[in-house]
Amino acid sequence: MDKKTDTLSGNFLAAGIRSNPNEAKSAVFVSGLGWEISPDAWQYLIGNRPDPLHLQLAHDCDPKRYLSVPKTIKFMSKQDRLAVNAAGRAFASAALDLKEQKDSCGLFMTVGYIPFKQEEAERICRYSQENHQFSMSKFSTEAYDNINPLLAFACLPNMPAYHLSANFDIQGEYFLTYPGTAQFYLALSEAVERLQNGDLKRAIVGSVSDQCNFLVENHLQKYYFGKSPAAADVAAFMILERTSPALKGSGQVRINLLSLDTQYTTENLRPQYAPPKFHLGPAELPMLLNAFAHHQKGRFVHYCQSETHAFESTWEVI
């Protein structure tokens, strides 16, 4: 995050939910939740598998039931499939009529690090060499001609947002960012601001990460200096709506957003929240909120920090 982005986000949070606790409880609520993650990882998150070792964290799914044009599945990568299924489950959980979404619903999401198939990467490297050195000429001709052109759709980080928009007819405002939990808080704050201002009636907010991938795993090992936790394939979304007097007693409110806060120094920080034993990427907050709401009620607090900032949100599961 650049300094300008941090400042803008901080100004909003300082003047928003956190500074008005009397109205915070009724400002924004969650009406639906949806996720895609491996069965092993889900059982661990909800407390049925106490040992995080030997979990199957790779995961894929079939999104055909949510596709408006089934043939488009050939253009979809794994993270596209995960995102569409998780978003579809969130909309179904909120019992929303997708035909009535259109301009009233916005899309706010974070996409994880860009994955790429190892065999395709090795093929590109092989055809891009001349005298055992990289050749731009070879890369732009032989290598380019020897790969499936549909890979261009599979590795673009904005494609999950496109597939959500196209299949659920989301035509409202959108905000897309990359690639971690701190960036997800920026997407969340943007969605909350739009809802509070009355720009949108509802927003789908979430994240997706294809992390059981050689390129992503290589990056995480470098980032964590060779001590990276195992990473899961995951997508998690929530439907946020602005609370109205009519909704308060309707039973539709499932989770209230109580606070959304950013700190500006690394001094006197709260004790760091202990994340799960495997990496959930930018989907950490919505995925853990999904798991908590599955079998508990009460307050859920999530905390994360970047090198310079800390982020915290508090939710009340009803």
For each residue, the residues with C-beta under 8 A, 3 or more apart:
1: 5 6 182 183 186 306 309
2: 5 6
3: 6 7
4: 7 8
5: 1 2 8 9 186
6: 1 2 3 9 10 308 309
7: 3 4 10 11
8: 4 5 11 12
9: 5 6 12 13 185 186 189 262
10: 6 7 13 14 262 264
11: 7 8 14 15
12: 8 9 15 16 189 193
13: 9 10 16 17 18 189 260 261 262
14: 10 11 18 19 262
15: 11 12 19
16: 12 13 19 20 189 192 193 196 260
17: 13 20 24 27 28 192 196 257 258 259 260
18: 13 14 21 24 259 260 261
19: 14 15 16
20: 16 17 23 24 27
21: 18 24 25 259
22:
23: 20 26 27
24: 17 18 20 21 27 257 258 259
25: 21 256 258 316
26: 23 29 243 248 256
27: 17 20 23 24 192 195 196 242 243 257
28: 17 192 195 196 240 241 242 243 256 257
29: 26 240 241 243 247 253 254 255 256 257
30: 33 238 239 240 241 254 255 256 257 289 315
31: 93 94 96 202 239 240 241 252 253 254
32: 90 91 92 93 94 95 96 238 239 254
33: 30 89 90 93 236 237 238 239 254 255 286 289 290 293
34: 85 86 87 88 89 90 91 92 93 206 236 237 238 290
35: 42 86 89 234 235 236 237 286 287 290
36: 59 61 82 85 86 89 233 234 235 236
37: 41 42 45 59 232 233 234 235 236 287
38: 41 42 55 56 57 58 59 232 233
39: 42 43 56
40: 43 44 49 55 56 57
41: 37 38 44 45 55 56 57 59 232 234 278
42: 35 37 38 39 45 46 291
43: 39 40 46 48 49
44: 40 41 47 48 49 50 52 55 276 277 278
45: 37 41 42 276 287 288 291
46: 42 43 291 294 295
47: 44 50 295
48: 43 44
49: 40 43 44 52 55
50: 44 47
51: 54
52: 44 49 55 230 276 277 278
53:
54: 51
55: 38 40 41 44 49 52 230 278
56: 38 39 40 41 59
57: 38 40 41 211 212 230 231 232 233 278
58: 38 212 233
59: 36 37 38 41 56 82 212 232 233 234
60: 78 81 82 233
61: 36 81 82 85
62: 65 81 85
63: 66 67 73 76 80 81 84 85 88
64: 67 70 73
65: 62 88
66: 63 84 85 87 88 167 168
67: 63 64 70 72 73 84 167
68: 72 166 167 169
69: 72
70: 64 67 73
71: 74
72: 67 68 69 75 76 163 166
73: 63 64 67 70 76 81
74: 71 150
75: 72 80 150 153 154 159
76: 63 72 73 80 81 84 153 154 159 163
77: 80 81 115 153 154 155 159 210
78: 60 81 82 115 210 233
79: 82 83 111 112 115 159 160 208 209 210 235
80: 63 75 76 77 83 84 154 159 160 163
81: 60 61 62 63 73 76 77 78 84 85
82: 36 59 60 61 78 79 85 86 208 210 233 234 235
83: 79 80 86 87 109 160 163 164 206 208 235 237
84: 63 66 67 76 80 81 87 88 160 163 164 167
85: 34 36 61 62 63 66 81 82 88 89 235
86: 34 35 36 82 83 89 90 206 208 235 236 237
87: 34 66 83 84 90 91 164 168 204 206 235 237
88: 34 63 65 66 84 85 91 92 167 168
89: 33 34 35 36 85 86 92 93 237
90: 32 33 34 86 87 93 94 204 206 237 238 239
91: 32 34 87 88 94 96 98 168 204 239
92: 32 34 88 89 95
93: 31 32 33 34 89 90 239
94: 31 32 90 91 239
95: 32 92
96: 31 32 91 100 101 202 239
97: 100 101
98: 91 101 168 169
99: 169
100: 96 97 104
101: 96 97 98 104 105 168 169 170 171 172 202
102: 105 169 170 171 172
103: 171 172
104: 100 101 172 200 201 202
105: 101 102 168 170 171 172 200 201 202 203 204
106: 170 172 173 174 175 191 194 199 200 202 203 204
107: 161 164 165 170 172 173 174 175 176 203 204
108: 174 175 176 187 188 190 191 203 204 205
109: 83 160 161 164 175 176 177 187 204 205 206 207 208 237
110: 176 177 178 179 180 183 184 187 206 207 282 283
111: 79 157 158 160 161 176 177 178 179 207 208 209 282
112: 79 178 179 180 207 208 209 210 211 216 281 282 283
113: 178 179 209 211 215 216 219 220 281
114: 155 157 215 216
115: 77 78 79 155 210 211 213 215 216
116: 120 121 155 213 214 215
117: 120 121 151 213
118: 121 122 213 214 215
119: 122 123
120: 116 117 123 124 147 148 151
121: 116 117 118 124 125 214 215
122: 118 119 125 126
123: 119 120 126 127 143 146 147
124: 120 121 127 128 139 143 146 147
125: 121 122 128 129 143
126: 122 123 129 143
127: 123 124 138 139 142 143 146
128: 124 125 134 135 138 139 142 143
129: 125 126 132 133 134 135 138
130: 133 135 137 138
131:
132: 129
133: 129 130
134: 128 129 139
135: 128 129 130 138 139
136: 139 140
137: 130 140 141
138: 127 128 129 130 135 141 142 143
139: 124 127 128 134 135 136 142 143 144
140: 136 137 143 144
141: 137 138 144 145
142: 127 128 138 139 145 146
143: 123 124 125 126 127 128 138 139 140 146 147
144: 139 140 141 147
145: 141 142
146: 123 124 127 142 143
147: 120 123 124 143 144 151
148: 120 151
149: 152
150: 74 75 153 154
151: 117 120 147 148 154 155
152: 149 155 156
153: 75 76 77 150 156 159
154: 75 76 77 80 150 151 159
155: 77 114 115 116 151 152
156: 152 153 159
157: 111 114 160 178 179
158: 111 161 162 176
159: 75 76 77 79 80 153 154 156 162 163
160: 79 80 83 84 109 111 157 163 164 208
161: 107 109 111 158 164 165 174 176
162: 158 159 165 166
163: 72 76 80 83 84 159 160 166 167
164: 83 84 87 107 109 160 161 167 168 170 204
165: 107 161 162 168 169 170 171 174
166: 68 72 162 163 169
167: 66 67 68 84 88 163 164
168: 66 87 88 91 98 101 105 164 165 204
169: 68 98 99 101 102 165 166
170: 101 102 105 106 107 164 165 174 204
171: 101 102 103 105 165
172: 101 102 103 104 105 106 107 200 203
173: 106 107 194 199 200
174: 106 107 108 161 165 170
175: 106 107 108 109 186 187 190 191
176: 107 108 109 110 111 158 161 187
177: 109 110 111 183 184 186 187
178: 110 111 112 113 157 183 282
179: 110 111 112 113 157 183 209 281 282
180: 110 112 183 184 281 282 306
181: 184 185 281 282 284 285 304 311
182: 1 185 186 304 305 306 309 311
183: 1 110 177 178 179 180 186 187 282
184: 110 177 180 181 187 188 207 282 283 284 285 286
185: 9 181 182 188 189 260 262 285 304 311 313
186: 1 5 9 175 177 182 183 189 190
187: 108 109 110 175 176 177 183 184 190 191 205 207
188: 108 184 185 191 192 205 260 285 313
189: 9 12 13 16 185 186 192 193 260
190: 108 175 186 187 193 194
191: 106 108 175 187 188 194 195 200 203 205 240
192: 16 17 27 28 188 189 195 196 240 257 260
193: 12 16 189 190 196 197
194: 106 173 190 191 197 199 200 203
195: 27 28 191 192 198 199 200 202 203 240 241 242
196: 16 17 27 28 192 193 242
197: 193 194
198: 195 242
199: 106 173 194 195
200: 104 105 106 172 173 191 194 195 203
201: 104 105 241 242
202: 31 96 101 104 105 106 195 239 240 241 242
203: 105 106 107 108 172 191 194 195 200 239 240 241
204: 87 90 91 105 106 107 108 109 164 168 170 237 238 239 240
205: 108 109 187 188 191 237 238 239 240 286
206: 34 83 86 87 90 109 110 235 236 237 238 283 286
207: 109 110 111 112 184 187 234 235 236 237 281 282 283 286
208: 79 82 83 86 109 111 112 160 234 235 283
209: 79 111 112 113 179 216 231 232 233 234 235 280 281 282 283
210: 77 78 79 82 112 115 213 216 233
211: 57 112 113 115 216 217 220 231 232 233 234 279 281
212: 57 58 59 216 217 231 232 233
213: 115 116 117 118 210 216 217
214: 116 118 121 217 218
215: 113 114 115 116 118 121 218 219
216: 112 113 114 115 209 210 211 212 213 219 220 231
217: 211 212 213 214 220 221 228 231
218: 214 215 221 222
219: 113 215 216 222 223
220: 113 211 216 217 223 224 228 231 279
221: 217 218 224 226 228
222: 218 219 225
223: 219 220 228
224: 220 221 227 228 229
225: 222
226: 221
227: 224
228: 217 220 221 223 224 231 279
229: 224 277 278 279
230: 52 55 57 277 278 279
231: 57 209 211 212 216 217 220 228 278 279 281
232: 37 38 41 57 59 209 211 212 278 279 280
233: 36 37 38 57 58 59 60 78 82 209 210 211 212
234: 35 36 37 41 59 82 207 208 209 211 280 281 283 287
235: 35 36 37 79 82 83 85 86 87 206 207 208 209 283
236: 33 34 35 36 37 86 206 207 283 286 287 289 290
237: 33 34 35 83 86 87 89 90 109 204 205 206 207 286
238: 30 32 33 34 90 204 205 206 255 286 289 290
239: 30 31 32 33 90 91 93 94 96 202 203 204 205
240: 28 29 30 31 191 192 195 202 203 204 205 257
241: 28 29 30 31 195 201 202 203 247
242: 27 28 195 196 198 201 202
243: 26 27 28 29 247 248 253 256
244: 247 248
245: 248
246: 249 250
247: 29 241 243 244 250 252 253
248: 26 243 244 245 253
249: 246
250: 246 247 253
251:
252: 31 247
253: 29 31 243 247 248 250 256 318
254: 29 30 31 32 33 293 317 318
255: 29 30 33 238 289 293 315 316 317 318
256: 25 26 28 29 30 243 253 315 316 318
257: 17 24 27 28 29 30 192 240 260 313 314 315
258: 17 24 25 299 314 315 316
259: 17 18 21 24 312 313 314
260: 13 16 17 18 185 188 189 192 257 312 313
261: 13 18 311 312 313
262: 9 10 13 14 185 309 310 311 312
263: 269 309 310 311 312
264: 10 309
265: 268
266: 269 305 307 308 310
267:
268: 265
269: 263 266 272 305 310
270: 303 310 312
271:
272: 269 303 305
273: 301 302 303 304
274:
275: 279 280 284 304
276: 44 45 52 280 284 288
277: 44 52 229 230
278: 41 44 52 55 57 229 230 231 232
279: 211 220 228 229 230 231 232 275
280: 209 232 234 275 276 283 284 287 288
281: 112 113 179 180 181 207 209 211 231 234 284
282: 110 111 112 178 179 180 181 183 184 207 209
283: 110 112 184 206 207 208 209 234 235 236 280 286 287
284: 181 184 275 276 280 281 287 288 302 304
285: 181 184 185 188 288 289 302 304 313
286: 33 35 184 205 206 207 236 237 238 283 289 290
287: 35 37 45 234 236 280 283 284 290 291
288: 45 276 280 284 285 291 292 300 302
289: 30 33 236 238 255 285 286 292 293 300 302 315
290: 33 34 35 236 238 286 287 293 294
291: 42 45 46 287 288 294
292: 288 289 295 296 300 317
293: 33 254 255 289 290 296 300 317
294: 46 290 291
295: 46 47 292
296: 292 293 300 317
297: 317 318
298: 316 317
299: 258 314 315 316 317
300: 288 289 292 293 296 314 315 316 317
301: 273 312 313 314 315
302: 273 284 285 288 289 312 313 315
303: 270 272 273 310 311 312
304: 181 182 185 273 275 284 285 310 311
305: 182 266 269 272 309 310 311
306: 1 180 182 309 310 311
307: 266
308: 6 266
309: 1 6 182 262 263 264 305 306
310: 262 263 266 269 270 303 304 305 306
311: 181 182 185 261 262 263 303 304 305 306
312: 259 260 261 262 263 270 301 302 303
313: 185 188 257 259 260 261 285 301 302
314: 257 258 259 299 300 301
315: 30 255 256 257 258 289 299 300 301 302
316: 25 255 256 258 298 299 300
317: 254 255 292 293 296 297 298 299 300
318: 253 254 255 256 297
